[in-house]
């Protein structure tokens, strides 16, 4: 029956494959922290206790929180005949972990005993507020410059292309450190670290909002300029290709205005760039986390860095799972966009259905 609706069939099949991929990623996210040393042993070695009883109780609580011991229906630890906690098998731990994830429970932080979901929800708005505008405006600005460079050529293209190529080749963290050094240390025009002044209390006051905007400038441009350079290079290449097509030549022969011709060029060259935008947004959570670490920005990057430094495995697992989910959703969105917007893909799906 789905053969009559090839696009729907394609979307459903892709959804199944991405769901299976998510389950594989979920399993890897569970097993990787457990391939090395026992996380509870690491935590216990870094802590000191006043008595052996407190140490044993703390260790059992950590193993319970991490799902390493068997727990009965009442939430009590199951013990053997010697009074020791019964270790849970890897398979039962995996089933328990998957069940908790689908219930929205990502565990509890070892460092501050807060739910991992709360830690992520506190850091995620900072990451979105920093990276989403940088990605969106970088995409718009870069594609506009790339289309103009392809259409105008001449001096404009010769000046833009090397600059865009240079910016797209510089890693986020290198450019971020350069901005910190030159504009935060050598010429202290902008704050080098943080998201707001430490003496201010977070709130909707004019002083706090102004401080956030002032601290926002360097991290924003460290992402914006690099993304704009990459998008400009891609749009320029697509624009040059489109300029050689028959419909553009025909539009010029008809004497259409340059703005009209440029609109046609931009619309048809935009499809690959649109998929790139979807992927960039999907990778937003994990794509520029190092930038947040450089500027000590209180987003997911700093949360991940702190978790790694303190061996906080539940937080590491939670952030990694969020990054994986966003990337999978972005790729799935790109597949749907291509199936809906590209007529060549539509025709191919229709032929396969026959």
Phi and psi in degrees as a GROMACS rama.xvg file:
@    title "Ramachandran Plot"
@    xaxis  label "Phi"
@    yaxis  label "Psi"
@TYPE xy
-70.7644  -12.7972  UNK-2
-63.4799  -25.2201  UNK-3
-71.7766  -19.0274  UNK-4
-124.738  77.829  UNK-5
-61.2565  -36.0559  UNK-6
-67.1103  -42.3823  UNK-7
-62.7253  -42.3474  UNK-8
-61.8194  -42.0314  UNK-9
-62.3563  -45.2944  UNK-10
-64.2096  -41.8787  UNK-11
-64.1374  -43.1468  UNK-12
-63.8607  -41.7602  UNK-13
-64.7906  -37.5897  UNK-14
-63.4304  -40.4036  UNK-15
-63.2435  -45.5779  UNK-16
-63.1391  -40.773  UNK-17
-69.9617  -32.7119  UNK-18
-67.0383  -41.8021  UNK-19
-63.4076  -39.3357  UNK-20
-62.2994  -39.2317  UNK-21
-62.8191  -39.8591  UNK-22
-65.0845  -39.3878  UNK-23
-63.81  -44.4863  UNK-24
-63.0025  -37.7798  UNK-25
-63.4511  -40.8242  UNK-26
-66.1534  -42.9045  UNK-27
-63.3638  -39.3132  UNK-28
-62.5017  -28.9275  UNK-29
-78.1768  -44.6985  UNK-30
-80.8905  -33.4584  UNK-31
-57.5119  -45.4778  UNK-32
-65.847  -18.6025  UNK-33
-96.7947  0.000833366  UNK-34
-77.3297  -27.2879  UNK-35
-92.9374  -139.607  UNK-36
-71.7331  156.838  UNK-37
-63.9047  121.769  UNK-38
-60.5661  -32.9168  UNK-39
-69.4455  -38.8386  UNK-40
-62.1486  -38.4981  UNK-41
-64.8218  -43.6037  UNK-42
-63.5451  -41.037  UNK-43
-68.6581  -34.9831  UNK-44
-68.1076  -25.7454  UNK-45
-89.8176  -0.427198  UNK-46
-118.294  159.161  UNK-47
-124.382  147.072  UNK-48
-134.464  152.529  UNK-49
-79.5349  -21.2052  UNK-50
-152.323  156.042  UNK-51
-62.3346  -31.4979  UNK-52
-65.6839  -44.2166  UNK-53
-65.2539  -38.6354  UNK-54
-62.6147  -44.3433  UNK-55
-65.4947  -41.7777  UNK-56
-64.7592  -41.5357  UNK-57
-64.656  -42.2914  UNK-58
-63.2401  -41.5548  UNK-59
-66.6343  -38.1417  UNK-60
-64.5979  -40.3793  UNK-61
-64.4114  -43.0856  UNK-62
-66.1967  -32.5376  UNK-63
-67.7754  -44.9696  UNK-64
-64.088  -34.8847  UNK-65
-86.2578  -2.41448  UNK-66
75.1483  27.1885  UNK-67
-92.4654  -8.4768  UNK-68
-124.676  160.003  UNK-69
-78.566  134.301  UNK-70
-124.365  136.705  UNK-71
-81.6782  -176.625  UNK-72
-64.7545  -25.3902  UNK-73
-84.8288  -2.4987  UNK-74
87.5977  10.9688  UNK-75
-92.7062  148.974  UNK-76
-73.6578  130.956  UNK-77
-79.7847  134.166  UNK-78
-120.724  154.622  UNK-79
-86.1626  -172.306  UNK-80
-66.5186  -20.3378  UNK-81
-91.3212  1.74948  UNK-82
85.3851  5.84039  UNK-83
-87.092  148.728  UNK-84
-66.2939  135.631  UNK-85
-79.689  124.454  UNK-86
-72.2857  138.428  UNK-87
-83.8454  145.301  UNK-88
-70.6331  159.712  UNK-89
-60.9182  -37.7951  UNK-90
-66.4146  -44.3467  UNK-91
-66.9467  -34.7539  UNK-92
-63.6976  -41.4529  UNK-93
-63.6157  -44.9241  UNK-94
-62.3979  -41.9168  UNK-95
-65.215  -40.3608  UNK-96
-65.7268  -44.8422  UNK-97
-62.4078  -42.2588  UNK-98
-61.8921  -41.3356  UNK-99
-64.8328  -39.8102  UNK-100
-62.9919  -44.4356  UNK-101
-70.4993  -16.0271  UNK-102
-92.6781  1.54586  UNK-103
83.9395  10.1269  UNK-104
-98.8836  109.058  UNK-105
-97.98  9.51581  UNK-106
97.4889  -171.826  UNK-107
-122.162  137.752  UNK-108
-65.1465  135.463  UNK-109
-70.5759  -30.6828  UNK-110
-74.2687  -47.7781  UNK-111
-126.326  10.0924  UNK-112
58.9242  29.344  UNK-113
-100.402  149.896  UNK-114
-59.5886  138.599  UNK-115
-61.281  -36.9629  UNK-116
-61.0727  -35.4597  UNK-117
-68.1285  -39.8035  UNK-118
-63.329  -42.9601  UNK-119
-65.613  -41.8552  UNK-120
-67.9364  -26.8094  UNK-121
-74.7916  -35.0164  UNK-122
-88.7536  -30.358  UNK-123
-60.9221  -42.1779  UNK-124
-58.9199  -35.2241  UNK-125
-66.0274  -41.0193  UNK-126
-65.3855  -45.0301  UNK-127
-64.7494  -43.3263  UNK-128
-63.9846  -30.242  UNK-129
-82.4845  -49.4475  UNK-130
-89.0831  -34.0361  UNK-131
-62.8833  -50.0564  UNK-132
-62.0032  -37.61  UNK-133
-63.236  -41.9789  UNK-134
-68.7206  -45.6928  UNK-135
-65.3748  -51.1946  UNK-136
-69.1145  -33.2686  UNK-137
-64.4948  -37.4316  UNK-138
-66.9383  -46.3813  UNK-139
-65.1192  -49.1255  UNK-140
-65.0442  -45.7325  UNK-141
-65.2794  -42.2298  UNK-142
-68.8908  -35.7181  UNK-143
-64.1689  -45.8645  UNK-144
-64.8668  -39.7242  UNK-145
-64.3428  -40.4494  UNK-146
-65.965  -41.11  UNK-147
-64.9885  -40.7316  UNK-148
-63.7424  -40.448  UNK-149
-67.4258  -35.4903  UNK-150
-83.671  -42.8995  UNK-151
-80.3612  -39.9978  UNK-152
55.672  -147.653  UNK-153
62.9858  -147.141  UNK-154
-63.9853  -37.0975  UNK-155
-59.3327  -44.9545  UNK-156
-69.8178  -40.3531  UNK-157
-66.1372  -29.875  UNK-158
-82.173  -38.8237  UNK-159
-74.7204  -43.0675  UNK-160
-59.8704  -49.4288  UNK-161
-61.7852  -38.1668  UNK-162
-65.6659  -45.0452  UNK-163
-65.3029  -38.9768  UNK-164
-64.4478  -39.6671  UNK-165
-65.0441  -46.8272  UNK-166
-65.0276  -38.5641  UNK-167
-71.7415  -16.542  UNK-168
-92.0646  -13.4945  UNK-169
-86.1412  127.712  UNK-170
-63.9133  153.954  UNK-171
-56.2001  -45.6734  UNK-172
-70.729  -32.8004  UNK-173
-66.9324  -46.2165  UNK-174
-65.8049  -38.8624  UNK-175
-62.4602  -44.4435  UNK-176
-65.4248  -34.8075  UNK-177
-65.0763  -42.1647  UNK-178
-64.1275  -41.1314  UNK-179
-62.1776  -43.1111  UNK-180
-67.0594  -48.598  UNK-181
-78.5498  -43.495  UNK-182
-102.473  -5.26608  UNK-183
-113.499  -21.9504  UNK-184
-119.656  -58.661  UNK-185
-64.3487  -54.1351  UNK-186
-115.979  91.8339  UNK-187
-71.6593  67.6004  UNK-188
-82.0443  -39.1889  UNK-189
-122.707  157.022  UNK-190
-63.6387  140.512  UNK-191
-84.1748  -30.3326  UNK-192
-139.663  163.986  UNK-193
87.0479  169.157  UNK-194
-108.883  -14.1501  UNK-195
-166.953  165.586  UNK-196
-65.8423  136.22  UNK-197
-67.9926  -23.437  UNK-198
-78.167  -8.16705  UNK-199
-93.0647  147.501  UNK-200
-94.2796  126.085  UNK-201
-55.6501  133.856  UNK-202
175.847  -177.277  UNK-203
-94.4619  37.5173  UNK-204
-85.2553  158.631  UNK-205
-63.6655  -39.434  UNK-206
-64.8095  -42.606  UNK-207
-68.6364  -44.9755  UNK-208
-62.1371  -41.0982  UNK-209
-63.83  -39.1569  UNK-210
-66.0153  -40.9805  UNK-211
-62.2779  -43.6946  UNK-212
-64.0209  -38.6399  UNK-213
-66.6726  -42.2472  UNK-214
-73.3272  -16.2666  UNK-215
-77.97  -22.7733  UNK-216
-63.6309  -53.7826  UNK-217
-64.184  -48.6677  UNK-218
-59.5451  -38.1512  UNK-219
-61.9093  -49.6921  UNK-220
-71.1115  -25.0019  UNK-221
-65.7962  -26.1575  UNK-222
-96.2957  -44.0474  UNK-223
-59.1926  -49.6057  UNK-224
-66.7795  -38.1834  UNK-225
-68.7027  -43.3537  UNK-226
-65.8612  -40.2524  UNK-227
-62.4069  -39.7278  UNK-228
-63.0946  -43.4987  UNK-229
-65.258  -41.8621  UNK-230
-66.6604  -37.2987  UNK-231
-63.7118  -40.5789  UNK-232
-63.1952  -45.2242  UNK-233
-64.645  -45.1474  UNK-234
-67.5516  -36.4347  UNK-235
-60.7788  -44.9746  UNK-236
-63.246  -45.357  UNK-237
-65.6852  -37.1663  UNK-238
-65.1887  -42.3855  UNK-239
-62.1545  -39.109  UNK-240
-63.5809  -45.2393  UNK-241
-66.1264  -31.2484  UNK-242
-64.1492  -23.7615  UNK-243
-88.5167  -0.561045  UNK-244
-81.4467  161.992  UNK-245
-67.4235  -36.4187  UNK-246
-68.4563  -32.9382  UNK-247
-70.123  -42.5117  UNK-248
-62.0692  -41.4796  UNK-249
-65.3115  -38.9509  UNK-250
-63.7046  -38.8507  UNK-251
-67.4966  -40.4089  UNK-252
-63.1433  -31.2834  UNK-253
-73.9485  -11.7486  UNK-254
81.4822  25.9821  UNK-255
-66.9889  154.23  UNK-256
-63.8016  151.855  UNK-257
-60.0771  -39.0926  UNK-258
-62.1458  -36.3454  UNK-259
-69.1059  -44.8409  UNK-260
-63.0908  -42.428  UNK-261
-64.1719  -34.3504  UNK-262
-65.5086  -42.333  UNK-263
-62.3397  -44.3432  UNK-264
-61.9897  -46.2704  UNK-265
-63.6609  -40.5352  UNK-266
-65.6363  -41.2524  UNK-267
-80.7733  -26.6674  UNK-268
-84.9072  -6.61119  UNK-269
-78.9931  -22.5591  UNK-270
-58.0578  -51.4997  UNK-271
-61.0188  -35.2276  UNK-272
-69.5775  -31.8548  UNK-273
-66.6898  -40.6346  UNK-274
-65.3503  -35.855  UNK-275
-64.0716  -35.9884  UNK-276
-64.392  -44.1616  UNK-277
-61.2147  -42.0442  UNK-278
-66.6445  -38.8387  UNK-279
-64.0965  -41.0754  UNK-280
-66.3925  -39.4927  UNK-281
-66.0205  -35.9862  UNK-282
-88.1236  5.89191  UNK-283
-57.5679  -39.2737  UNK-284
-65.835  -37.2976  UNK-285
-112.635  -7.4432  UNK-286
-71.3994  -36.6802  UNK-287
-128.222  36.151  UNK-288
-64.8046  -30.1204  UNK-289
-64.0197  -32.5546  UNK-290
-59.2018  -42.7888  UNK-291
-64.5607  -36.3703  UNK-292
-66.0131  -40.0066  UNK-293
-63.1334  -43.3868  UNK-294
-91.9271  5.83361  UNK-295
51.3939  40.7712  UNK-296
-80.5301  132.487  UNK-297
-77.1215  49.1653  UNK-298
-101.869  -158.668  UNK-299
-67.5687  -27.6067  UNK-300
-61.6752  -45.5239  UNK-301
-68.9838  -35.9987  UNK-302
-62.5889  -41.1973  UNK-303
-67.919  -42.9959  UNK-304
-60.8578  -45.2313  UNK-305
-63.1277  -40.25  UNK-306
-65.1021  -39.288  UNK-307
-67.1691  -42.082  UNK-308
-65.4271  -29.3698  UNK-309
-106.583  9.82401  UNK-310
54.0103  41.3242  UNK-311
-86.4741  82.1902  UNK-312
-61.4915  -39.8149  UNK-313
-60.1048  -38.6752  UNK-314
-69.1116  -41.3424  UNK-315
-59.1119  -45.388  UNK-316
-62.5042  -43.5478  UNK-317
-64.1328  -46.1483  UNK-318
-66.9723  -41.7376  UNK-319
-61.65  -41.5223  UNK-320
-64.9873  -38.7441  UNK-321
-63.8505  -43.6591  UNK-322
-61.6602  -45.3897  UNK-323
-61.2057  -43.6969  UNK-324
-62.8076  -42.6507  UNK-325
-64.5028  -40.3536  UNK-326
-65.9203  -41.9406  UNK-327
-65.2086  -42.8561  UNK-328
-63.0634  -39.4036  UNK-329
-64.6129  -44.5257  UNK-330
-64.6073  -38.7549  UNK-331
-64.863  -40.6251  UNK-332
-62.4944  -40.3687  UNK-333
-62.4724  -43.1638  UNK-334
-60.0992  -41.2978  UNK-335
-66.8228  -43.0244  UNK-336
-60.7563  -42.4138  UNK-337
-64.3938  -42.0761  UNK-338
-65.8457  -31.7612  UNK-339
-88.557  -32.1061  UNK-340
-102.259  -27.0154  UNK-341
-90.9273  113.354  UNK-342
-64.8452  -26.7916  UNK-343
-66.2133  -39.0308  UNK-344
-68.2784  -41.1217  UNK-345
-58.0008  -45.1545  UNK-346
-64.9605  -39.8797  UNK-347
-64.138  -41.2395  UNK-348
-65.3445  -39.1567  UNK-349
-65.578  -39.2262  UNK-350
-67.8134  -38.916  UNK-351
-64.7166  -34.134  UNK-352
-66.6304  -31.1588  UNK-353
